[in-house]
Amino acid sequence: MEGEKGRVCVTGGTGYVASWLIMKLLEQGYSVNTTVRPHPEHKRDVSFLTNLPGGSERLQIFYADLSEPSHFDVAFKGCVGVFHVASPTLDFGNGEPEEVVIQRATDGTIGILKACLNSKTVKRVVCTSSASAVVFNDSGAEMIDETYWSNVDYIKASNLSIGPYFISKTLTEKRAIEFAQEHGLDLVTLLPTYIHGPFICPNMPASVHMSLAMVLGDHEQYKLFINTPMVHIDDVARAHIFLLENPEAKGRYICSSDMITIEEMSEFLSAKYPEYSIPTLEMLKALESLVYPQRNYWILVSNLGMGLTTCLLEPFNAAKKRRDMEGEKGRVCVTGGTGYVASWLIMKLLEQGYFVNTTVRPHPEHKRDVSFLTSLPGGSERLQIFYADLSQPSDFDVAFKGCVGVFHVASPTLDFGNGEPEEVVIQRATDGTIGILKACLNSKTVKRVVCTSGASAVVFNDSGAEMMDETYWSNVDYIKASNLSIGPQFISKTLTEKRAVEFAQEHGLDLVTLIPTYVHGPFICPNMPSSVHMLLAMVLGDHEQYKMFIRTPMVHIDDVARAHIFLLENPEAKGRYICSSDMVTIEEMSKFLSAKYPEYPIPTLESLKDVEGFRIPGVSSKKLLDSGFKFRYGLDEMFDGAIQCCKEKGFL
């Protein structure tokens, strides 16, 4: 299936910028082709790309070399946009004249543009250039914008060791713009400065290594820091997408958010990372090198009138440091962080710039393995893990400290077979949630709580309605009369949500509840989630579960996580919100799985005709959709993602 926003191609997919851009495109619903330069001796490991959320369903990898532009024809087929990020390997030490090497780089980019024209579908090309194509000239200007170009003779006279690379970037961008104008191709170029931040590619990017020179003790690089412009990798990726999507974008766009002097960098790193031997100001006094002119940072805002946060030049003052330390969107807490929904939600929050606290129930015998959380992009910098148990609400006080929002996703372990009356176990679950809400009130900083409920708190009643919305509640007596084996859990969900809503109203707490149906799709937690196991029953041959499929509502895990964030951020959100994108009958599921996965022994319609079970009524997500939320995924992505994860983790 094509993604919600169509198909695009990113060249040079294993690179720093390209790999992060691919991740952002997949997050935003695009289907993505990417090209990778073939290795002469072995196949490249691209698992860090294919393992991205959405990668198994919406990412295709093609092997192509810039020296052979025809290789790109198949990769661009059906694409509406191309991000040309790839740079050729420029070997200036092999005896060839510099001009020959540079010409080969320029020819490679022109070949890409020709392939875009040949595709007949590509509407716009966003080409990644560099600030090195702007700043190296003898204009004497203190502030430079996109009207400036680096001067080849000036670069040569500067005798910079990487001067030929700067010349290549300059001439390649110039020639690309000329070609696009001559042939009527819609081309926009993005000119980032030094790119810094997290990375998903396996090797440390060159710009990150350079920016960390003071941390790594690389004295040779210090001379590049006299006056250094830089920008976060996520902003660079977002700027690429912004320029593709904005119809008004034309020409060149500088992308840089901060300028820092060598003294400011030393002070900043010394204060923030005292464990490293950062060079002192005294040690740095004698350094001399090229001082970059400042850039006009009103890049995407003044020219286009909307979009990215204004990239106006700012010093590294104390206020900015505090803002940086707390993330672009502030700090939030997710309870129950090792669970299916919570772990995926944490991943999405980190992607979107939040600082995240999460709570994990302590294990009585050993420490839980939370490496699948800490290894998430941004996890090492912006994720903190706290051990807390719902039976001890005071455990959560420290986790909620400084948080502006709380996602209460955690569910207590409900053991109905230990001899205690059901009412006692359910009361303990309800008390746990009320304890969480009290801790939110005590924090004095939490502005909103998004509580994860379940459709089981809606659909089990004797109303006879074929379609239910948030005004319906499950009925405890009806659930008990149904004699369902998991009825007590449904009662617990219902009473817990009801009590939470009442408590919030009584105490003036801003509480919104999200009510997902069966959650399906890929997972990053180490164990197969119970809802995924149930929905894969026909694939796994679990006959006992078939009775749950008479009529099954479901929703993709990514949509559930996005809905949580949407409800936190939307100031108009109030009350309950059902979250369900698809309803499938047992017959439809059999047909769908048989056609899509013929390698598995899916039960036939004939074998299912005697299956009896509870027929779940339809549930409406109209309230959520009317608020502006959009579902991005359907059955294909749910099952593809789940099955791919199960294969990778050895469950299939």
LINQUINOR-V494452 format. One record per residue. RES is the residue in one letter. OMEGA is omega in radians with two decimals (* if undefined). Layout:
BEGIN
<<RES OMEGA> <RES OMEGA>>
END
This chain:
BEGIN
<<M 3.03> <E 3.09> <G -3.10> <E -3.05> <K 3.13> <G -3.07> <R 3.09> <V 3.08> <C 3.06> <V 3.11> <T 3.11> <G -2.93> <G -3.11> <T -3.13> <G -3.08> <Y -3.10> <V -3.05> <A -3.10> <S 3.11> <W 3.10> <L 3.10> <I 3.13> <M -3.13> <K 3.12> <L 3.11> <L 3.11> <E -3.04> <Q 3.00> <G 3.10> <Y 2.81> <S -2.96> <V 2.85> <N 3.00> <T 3.13> <T -3.13> <V 3.13> <R -3.13> <P 3.10> <H -3.07> <P -3.03> <E -3.09> <H 3.13> <K -3.14> <R 3.03> <D -3.14> <V -3.10> <S 3.12> <F 3.03> <L -3.08> <T 3.12> <N 3.11> <L 3.05> <P -3.09> <G -3.08> <G -3.11> <S -3.10> <E -2.90> <R 3.10> <L 3.05> <Q -3.09> <I -3.14> <F 3.09> <Y -3.07> <A -3.14> <D -3.11> <L 3.11> <S 3.12> <E -3.05> <P -3.13> <S 3.11> <H -3.02> <F -3.08> <D -3.09> <V -3.14> <A -3.11> <F -3.08> <K 3.10> <G -3.11> <C 3.08> <V 3.13> <G 3.09> <V 2.99> <F -3.13> <H -3.08> <V -3.04> <A 2.99> <S 3.11> <P 3.01> <T -3.08> <L -3.13> <D -3.10> <F -3.11> <G -3.08> <N 3.10> <G 3.11> <E 3.05> <P 3.13> <E -3.09> <E -3.13> <V -3.14> <V -3.13> <I 3.12> <Q 3.14> <R 3.10> <A 3.13> <T 3.13> <D 3.13> <G 3.13> <T 3.11> <I 3.07> <G 3.08> <I -3.12> <L 3.08> <K 3.11> <A 3.08> <C 3.09> <L -3.11> <N -3.07> <S -3.11> <K -3.13> <T -3.09> <V -3.10> <K -3.13> <R 3.05> <V 3.00> <V -3.05> <C 3.14> <T 3.04> <S -3.09> <S 3.06> <A 3.08> <S 3.07> <A -3.09> <V -2.79> <V -3.02> <F 3.12> <N -3.07> <D -3.10> <S -3.09> <G -3.09> <A 3.06> <E 3.13> <M -3.06> <I 3.07> <D -3.01> <E 3.11> <T -3.13> <Y 3.05> <W 3.00> <S -3.09> <N -3.05> <V -3.13> <D 3.12> <Y 3.14> <I -3.14> <K -3.12> <A -3.13> <S 3.13> <N 3.08> <L -3.11> <S 3.13> <I 3.11> <G 3.13> <P 3.09> <Y 3.12> <F 3.10> <I 3.13> <S 3.14> <K -3.10> <T -3.08> <L 3.13> <T 3.13> <E 3.13> <K -3.10> <R 3.13> <A 3.14> <I 3.12> <E -3.13> <F -3.12> <A 3.13> <Q -3.12> <E -3.01> <H 3.09> <G 3.13> <L 3.13> <D -3.08> <L 3.02> <V 3.12> <T 3.11> <L -3.05> <L 3.11> <P 3.00> <T 3.13> <Y -3.06> <I -3.02> <H 3.09> <G -3.13> <P 3.11> <F 3.11> <I 3.08> <C -3.00> <P -3.11> <N 3.11> <M 3.13> <P -3.09> <A -3.10> <S 3.08> <V 3.11> <H -3.13> <M -3.12> <S 3.13> <L -3.06> <A -3.14> <M 3.09> <V -3.08> <L -3.12> <G -3.13> <D -3.02> <H -3.09> <E -3.09> <Q -3.04> <Y -3.05> <K 3.11> <L -3.02> <F -3.09> <I 3.13> <N -2.89> <T 3.02> <P 3.12> <M -3.09> <V -3.12> <H -3.13> <I -3.12> <D 3.08> <D 3.11> <V 3.13> <A 3.14> <R 3.11> <A 3.06> <H -3.10> <I 3.11> <F -3.11> <L 3.06> <L -2.98> <E -3.06> <N -3.06> <P -3.11> <E -3.08> <A 3.13> <K 2.98> <G -3.02> <R 3.11> <Y 3.01> <I -3.13> <C -3.13> <S -3.04> <S -3.02> <D 2.99> <M -3.08> <I 3.09> <T -3.12> <I 3.11> <E 3.12> <E 3.13> <M 3.11> <S -3.14> <E -3.12> <F -3.08> <L 3.13> <S -3.12> <A -3.02> <K -3.07> <Y -3.08> <P -3.13> <E 3.14> <Y -3.12> <S -3.13> <I 3.13> <P -3.13> <T 3.10> <L 3.14> <E -3.14> <M -3.02> <L -3.01> <K -3.02> <A -3.08> <L 3.03> <E 3.09> <S 3.14> <L 3.05> <V 3.14> <Y 2.96> <P 3.08> <Q 3.11> <R 3.01> <N -3.00> <Y 3.07> <W -2.92> <I -3.02> <L -3.05> <V -3.08> <S -3.09> <N -3.05> <L 3.02> <G -3.10> <M 2.94> <G -3.03> <L 3.01> <T -3.11> <T -3.11> <C 3.13> <L 3.12> <L 3.08> <E 3.01> <P 3.08> <F 3.14> <N -3.02> <A -3.12> <A -3.12> <K 3.11> <K 3.13> <R 3.14> <R 3.14> <D -3.08> <M -3.13> <E 3.08> <G -3.08> <E -3.02> <K 3.11> <G -3.08> <R 3.09> <V 3.08> <C 3.06> <V 3.11> <T 3.10> <G -2.93> <G -3.11> <T -3.14> <G -3.08> <Y -3.09> <V -3.06> <A -3.11> <S 3.11> <W 3.10> <L 3.09> <I 3.13> <M -3.12> <K 3.13> <L 3.10> <L 3.12> <E -3.05> <Q 3.02> <G 3.12> <Y 2.80> <F -2.98> <V 2.85> <N 3.02> <T 3.14> <T -3.13> <V 3.13> <R -3.14> <P 3.09> <H -3.06> <P -3.02> <E -3.10> <H 3.14> <K -3.13> <R 3.04> <D -3.14> <V -3.10> <S 3.12> <F 3.03> <L -3.07> <T 3.14> <S 3.08> <L 3.05> <P -3.09> <G -3.07> <G -3.10> <S -3.10> <E -2.89> <R 3.12> <L 3.04> <Q -3.07> <I 3.14> <F 3.08> <Y -3.07> <A -3.12> <D -3.12> <L 3.12> <S 3.12> <Q -3.04> <P -3.13> <S 3.09> <D -3.01> <F -3.08> <D -3.09> <V 3.14> <A -3.11> <F -3.07> <K 3.10> <G -3.11> <C 3.08> <V 3.13> <G 3.09> <V 2.98> <F -3.14> <H -3.08> <V -3.04> <A 3.00> <S 3.10> <P 3.02> <T -3.08> <L -3.13> <D -3.10> <F -3.10> <G -3.08> <N 3.10> <G 3.11> <E 3.05> <P 3.13> <E -3.09> <E -3.13> <V -3.14> <V -3.13> <I 3.12> <Q 3.13> <R 3.10> <A 3.13> <T 3.13> <D 3.12> <G 3.13> <T 3.11> <I 3.07> <G 3.09> <I -3.12> <L 3.08> <K 3.11> <A 3.08> <C 3.10> <L -3.11> <N -3.07> <S -3.11> <K -3.14> <T -3.09> <V -3.10> <K -3.13> <R 3.05> <V 3.00> <V -3.05> <C 3.14> <T 3.06> <S 3.12> <G 3.13> <A 3.09> <S 3.07> <A -3.09> <V -2.79> <V -3.04> <F 3.11> <N -3.06> <D -3.11> <S -3.09> <G -3.11> <A 3.09> <E 3.13> <M -3.08> <M 3.05> <D -3.03> <E 3.13> <T -3.14> <Y 3.04> <W 3.00> <S -3.08> <N -3.05> <V -3.13> <D 3.13> <Y 3.13> <I 3.14> <K -3.13> <A -3.12> <S 3.12> <N 3.08> <L -3.11> <S 3.13> <I 3.11> <G 3.14> <P 3.09> <Q 3.11> <F 3.09> <I 3.13> <S 3.13> <K -3.09> <T -3.09> <L 3.13> <T 3.13> <E 3.13> <K -3.10> <R 3.13> <A 3.13> <V 3.13> <E -3.12> <F -3.13> <A 3.13> <Q -3.12> <E -3.01> <H 3.08> <G 3.12> <L 3.13> <D -3.09> <L 3.02> <V 3.11> <T 3.07> <L -3.03> <I 3.10> <P 2.99> <T -3.14> <Y -3.07> <V -3.00> <H 3.07> <G 3.14> <P 3.12> <F 3.10> <I 3.08> <C -3.02> <P -3.11> <N 3.12> <M 3.12> <P -3.07> <S -3.13> <S 3.09> <V 3.11> <H -3.12> <M -3.09> <L 3.05> <L -3.07> <A -3.13> <M 3.08> <V -3.08> <L -3.13> <G -3.13> <D -3.03> <H -3.10> <E -3.09> <Q -3.03> <Y -3.08> <K 3.10> <M -2.99> <F -3.10> <I 3.05> <R -2.92> <T 3.00> <P -3.13> <M -3.08> <V -3.11> <H -3.12> <I -3.11> <D 3.08> <D 3.11> <V 3.13> <A 3.13> <R 3.13> <A 3.07> <H -3.10> <I 3.11> <F -3.11> <L 3.06> <L -2.99> <E -3.07> <N -3.07> <P -3.11> <E -3.07> <A 3.13> <K 2.99> <G -3.03> <R 3.11> <Y 3.02> <I -3.13> <C -3.12> <S -3.04> <S -3.02> <D 3.02> <M -3.09> <V 3.09> <T -3.13> <I 3.11> <E 3.13> <E 3.14> <M 3.11> <S 3.14> <K -3.10> <F -3.09> <L 3.12> <S -3.11> <A -3.02> <K -3.08> <Y -3.09> <P -3.14> <E 3.13> <Y -3.13> <P -3.13> <I -3.14> <P -3.13> <T 3.09> <L -3.13> <E -3.10> <S -3.08> <L -2.97> <K 3.14> <D -3.14> <V 3.11> <E 3.13> <G -3.11> <F 3.11> <R -3.10> <I 3.11> <P 3.07> <G 3.07> <V -3.03> <S 3.04> <S -3.06> <K -3.11> <K 3.13> <L -3.13> <L 3.12> <D 3.11> <S 3.11> <G 3.13> <F 3.10> <K 3.02> <F -3.11> <R -2.95> <Y 3.10> <G -3.08> <L -3.11> <D -3.10> <E 3.13> <M -3.06> <F 3.09> <D -3.12> <G -3.13> <A -3.10> <I 3.12> <Q 3.11> <C 3.13> <C 3.09> <K -3.10> <E -3.09> <K 3.06> <G 3.11> <F 3.09> <L *>>
END
